[in-house]
Amino acid sequence: MLYTIVPAHVIFPEQYQGVEKQQLWSMQYRGVEVVVQRGAGGQAEIVRLLSTDPNDYLDPMLQPGMTLPAF
């Protein structure tokens, strides 16, 4: 385990190949700010939650990898 302020893409560059090409958007879903990326069929896939409420992270509808309706 590494405890460092150095970004992970600097330490492990081979794992982050192609990540720079992702297009991410921030949006509100169910009252929570989420970061999504466009998937197949115009659907959005949750990549990250931007919330300070611990209960949002326990909501199964807000888990990373969940697909949202087309936007």
Backbone bond lengths (Angstrom), bond angles and torsions (degrees), N, CA, C in turn:
res aa  C-N    CA-C-N  psi(-1)  N-CA   C-N-CA  omega(-1)  CA-C   N-CA-C  phi
1 M - - - 1.431 - - 1.524 107.69 -
2 L 1.311 115.32 133.13 1.454 120.67 179.74 1.528 110.27 -108.26
3 Y 1.310 115.91 128.78 1.457 121.32 174.24 1.529 106.62 -110.46
4 T 1.316 115.95 98.64 1.448 120.25 -174.60 1.521 110.37 -149.90
5 I 1.313 116.34 158.25 1.456 120.44 175.99 1.527 110.82 -91.59
6 V 1.331 117.09 -4.48 1.463 121.51 179.23 1.534 108.11 -72.01
7 P 1.337 117.87 129.42 1.466 120.30 -179.86 1.531 112.16 -59.12
8 A 1.305 115.90 147.09 1.464 121.57 -176.96 1.523 111.75 -60.98
9 H 1.344 118.18 -33.29 1.462 119.08 -178.17 1.529 112.25 -69.13
10 V 1.325 117.79 -17.34 1.460 120.89 175.74 1.528 110.03 -80.93
11 I 1.323 116.93 -38.80 1.462 121.69 -178.32 1.527 111.51 -77.47
12 F 1.325 117.53 -39.37 1.461 122.84 -177.76 1.527 110.77 -122.04
13 P 1.320 119.42 68.01 1.466 120.18 -174.61 1.529 113.87 -64.28
14 E 1.325 117.98 -30.67 1.470 119.92 -178.55 1.527 112.60 -67.09
15 Q 1.309 118.99 -24.98 1.458 122.05 178.95 1.519 112.37 -81.27
16 Y 1.321 117.61 -14.94 1.454 121.14 -175.52 1.524 112.51 -111.03
17 Q 1.325 117.32 19.00 1.460 120.71 176.64 1.524 108.16 -67.49
18 G 1.302 117.98 127.97 1.458 121.97 179.04 1.517 114.39 87.91
19 V 1.313 118.00 -12.02 1.460 120.32 -179.79 1.522 110.30 -66.93
20 E 1.334 117.12 -32.22 1.453 120.38 -178.90 1.524 111.49 -64.55
21 K 1.323 117.34 -23.13 1.458 121.13 -176.88 1.525 112.87 -83.17
22 Q 1.333 117.46 -9.45 1.451 120.27 178.85 1.526 109.95 -68.46
23 Q 1.317 115.67 141.52 1.450 119.93 174.60 1.521 107.72 -106.12
24 L 1.308 115.59 116.78 1.459 121.66 -176.80 1.519 109.61 -111.93
25 W 1.339 115.32 144.97 1.448 122.44 177.50 1.512 109.17 -127.75
26 S 1.311 115.55 148.29 1.444 122.34 173.46 1.526 107.53 -102.59
27 M 1.333 115.93 133.70 1.464 120.09 -179.34 1.519 109.88 -152.41
28 Q 1.320 115.52 164.65 1.465 122.25 175.27 1.522 109.13 -92.67
29 Y 1.327 117.15 130.26 1.459 122.05 174.83 1.519 107.27 -138.30
30 R 1.316 115.86 120.86 1.465 122.57 -178.07 1.525 111.44 56.56
31 G 1.340 115.96 34.68 1.453 121.60 177.47 1.517 114.83 79.80
32 V 1.329 117.14 9.66 1.463 121.15 -178.41 1.524 108.46 -122.47
33 E 1.315 116.78 138.17 1.465 121.76 176.94 1.533 108.43 -76.04
34 V 1.336 116.26 123.60 1.459 121.81 179.27 1.523 109.53 -128.74
35 V 1.316 116.03 154.42 1.459 122.51 173.41 1.520 106.14 -104.68
36 V 1.332 116.03 127.51 1.460 121.07 -176.55 1.528 110.08 -126.47
37 Q 1.336 114.24 160.51 1.457 120.50 170.61 1.517 107.40 -127.88
38 R 1.311 115.99 148.47 1.458 121.00 -177.94 1.524 109.03 -73.97
39 G 1.331 115.06 131.54 1.447 121.03 178.23 1.513 110.88 -110.50
40 A 1.309 115.58 -162.95 1.466 121.49 -179.50 1.521 110.30 -67.11
41 G 1.314 116.86 142.81 1.454 121.49 176.79 1.523 113.98 72.93
42 G 1.319 117.40 16.68 1.457 119.76 179.19 1.513 113.90 78.74
43 Q 1.324 117.91 4.96 1.457 119.99 178.29 1.518 109.84 -78.27
44 A 1.308 115.84 156.12 1.458 121.73 178.57 1.522 109.06 -105.98
45 E 1.312 115.80 139.31 1.462 121.45 177.87 1.520 108.31 -112.38
46 I 1.316 116.60 130.32 1.465 121.03 179.70 1.524 108.96 -69.52
47 V 1.331 115.36 128.05 1.457 121.93 178.26 1.523 110.16 -104.09
48 R 1.349 116.37 -38.23 1.459 120.59 -173.70 1.519 109.91 -157.32
49 L 1.322 116.36 148.74 1.462 122.08 172.31 1.517 108.59 -98.35
50 L 1.322 116.28 142.56 1.462 121.76 175.04 1.521 107.23 -118.62
51 S 1.314 115.52 76.54 1.456 120.75 -175.11 1.521 109.73 -141.33
52 T 1.323 115.50 149.92 1.458 120.32 174.54 1.524 111.78 -102.52
53 D 1.323 116.90 -1.18 1.462 121.62 -179.72 1.532 109.48 -89.42
54 P 1.333 118.99 115.79 1.465 121.46 -179.32 1.531 113.04 -59.36
55 N 1.323 117.82 -28.77 1.461 120.06 -179.73 1.530 112.19 -66.16
56 D 1.324 117.62 -27.83 1.464 120.15 177.48 1.522 110.97 -63.72
57 Y 1.323 117.41 -33.80 1.460 121.25 -179.34 1.525 112.05 -75.06
58 L 1.320 117.21 -16.81 1.462 121.43 178.01 1.522 112.55 -91.90
59 D 1.324 118.14 -9.82 1.462 122.57 -179.12 1.527 109.10 -75.25
60 P 1.345 118.93 117.47 1.467 120.75 -178.02 1.527 113.72 -63.79
61 M 1.332 118.62 -20.98 1.470 121.13 178.58 1.527 112.42 -78.46
62 L 1.331 117.18 -9.55 1.459 121.24 -177.94 1.525 112.89 -113.43
63 Q 1.314 117.17 14.61 1.456 120.66 -178.32 1.527 111.18 -74.84
64 P 1.332 118.44 142.26 1.463 120.23 175.09 1.523 110.84 -56.28
65 G 1.319 115.12 137.20 1.463 121.39 -177.21 1.517 112.93 101.15
66 M 1.333 117.68 -17.48 1.465 120.35 177.99 1.517 108.96 -70.04
67 T 1.330 116.33 140.73 1.459 120.03 178.44 1.527 109.48 -97.16
68 L 1.319 114.80 141.90 1.456 122.91 179.16 1.522 108.61 -106.97
69 P 1.311 118.44 160.33 1.461 120.43 176.34 1.526 110.59 -58.25
70 A 1.320 115.77 160.79 1.472 121.68 -179.49 1.521 110.30 -55.14
71 F 1.322 115.92 143.08 1.468 120.42 178.75 1.500 110.69 -128.99
